[in-house]
Amino acid sequence: MGARGLVLDALGERPRLQELVVEPPGPGEVRVRMLAAGLCHTDVTQVRDARFTPILLGHEGAGEVESVGDGVEGLAPGDRVLVCWKVPCGRCRRCAADLPHLCEDVVGLAEPRTFRGGEPIGAMLNAGCFCDYVVLPAGGAVRIEADLPDDQAALVGCGVATGVGAVLWTAAVEPGASVAVFGAGGVGLNVVAGARIAGAGTIVAVDPDERRRALASEWGATETVAPGEPVEPVDYAFEVVGEPAAMEAALASLAPGGELVLVGAAARDAVVAFHPRAFLSKQQRITGCIYGSLRPREHLPQLLSWATDGTLPLATLIGRRITLGELEDAFAEPANGGVRTVVSFR
């Protein structure tokens, strides 16, 4: 099947929209017609540090099942689905220990399904959502039962899951705790919302942009400050920028016994400096967070439900809507003064 997809051919180059062929799904796979996809900061960072090229970009999306491979149960053509880019295998020692977020054998495709002139094109994070059609492991397509617009549903697949999950399932913030969120972009605002859902007593949002600080207040922050302004010591600090300076500032904001959760996609060669003696004396912790420690089948429907009932006001995240043909230019200014850019395929 012919399709258009955004491909990065080499590090440092501009991604280009190209003509591709998307093969039918194999056993245990589904082919999905994309409906909407969010432009996440992680997509942009691929230009500098993708693990391989050429690579089909995109990983945050919603679509409609077009066809299913042999052995697929619970999904049928016409089902609206959320793309889940990290599917636990259910068999490794981590999954057996009920730690699926630490799965050692994340499920991917048995073989490539997307080609350019006969050349296989690997998909970013087993997804590759910036394409008219994508083939996913069946576990990577989660049915959307909620009555939610496509563009908002797409955001749940990464930005919402990562941000809310960082609070509820990675850090397990307890009611009454104090929280600081460094970075109030698309993921950071969801960290704020997660802290509100968790019942945190104090939620401080740190961001240089006045509009984002205002949004953070709408999403549940009890206080907003610009970087460099003082932050009272907190129980939990979430760094959602991916910059060493922000990580160091977040670490400095911790109270004794506090936990720093690293959420932002830092450059692969980034280095953070801190004073280990003070760190150990205060008995603090640093925790890495990928995809909000998500249990896809359990947590994604819950997040979709919160988005539908207004607990997560996702409409306020969308700064602009573009077509797939406009996506190349959007990489030059991803947020365009807003929070999230969403590609519509309709």
Stockholm file with secondary structure:
# STOCKHOLM 1.0

chainA/1-346         MGARGLVLDALGERPRLQELVVEPPGPGEVRVRMLAAGLCHTDVTQVRDARFTPILLGHEGAGEVESVGDGVEGLAPGDRVLVCWKVPCGRCRRCAADLPHLCEDVVGLAEPRTFRGGEPIGAMLNAGCFCDYVVLPAGGAVRIEADLPDDQAALVGCGVATGVGAVLWTAAVEPGASVAVFGAGGVGLNVVAGARIAGAGTIVAVDPDERRRALASEWGATETVAPGEPVEPVDYAFEVVGEPAAMEAALASLAPGGELVLVGAAARDAVVAFHPRAFLSKQQRITGCIYGSLRPREHLPQLLSWATDGTLPLATLIGRRITLGELEDAFAEPANGGVRTVVSFR
#=GR chainA/1-346 SS CEEEEEEECSTTSCCEEEEEEECCCCTTEEEEEEEEEEECHHHHHHHHHCSSSSEECCCCEEEEEEEECTTCCSCCTTCEEEECSCCCCSCSHHHHTTCGGGCSSCCCCSSCCEEETTEECEEGGGTCCSBSEEEEEGGGEEECCSCCCHHHHHHIIIIIHHHHHIIIIIICCCTTCEEEEECCSHHHHHHHHHHHHHTCSEEEEECSCHHHHHHHHHHTCSEEECTTSCCCCEEEEEECSCCHHHHHHHHHTEEEEEEEEECSCCCTTCCCCCCHHHHHHTTCEEEECSGGGCCHHHHHHHHHHHHHTTSSCGGGGEEEEEEGGGHHHHTTSSSTTSSEEEEECC
#=GC SS_cons         CEEEEEEECSTTSCCEEEEEEECCCCTTEEEEEEEEEEECHHHHHHHHHCSSSSEECCCCEEEEEEEECTTCCSCCTTCEEEECSCCCCSCSHHHHTTCGGGCSSCCCCSSCCEEETTEECEEGGGTCCSBSEEEEEGGGEEECCSCCCHHHHHHIIIIIHHHHHIIIIIICCCTTCEEEEECCSHHHHHHHHHHHHHTCSEEEEECSCHHHHHHHHHHTCSEEECTTSCCCCEEEEEECSCCHHHHHHHHHTEEEEEEEEECSCCCTTCCCCCCHHHHHHTTCEEEECSGGGCCHHHHHHHHHHHHHTTSSCGGGGEEEEEEGGGHHHHTTSSSTTSSEEEEECC
//
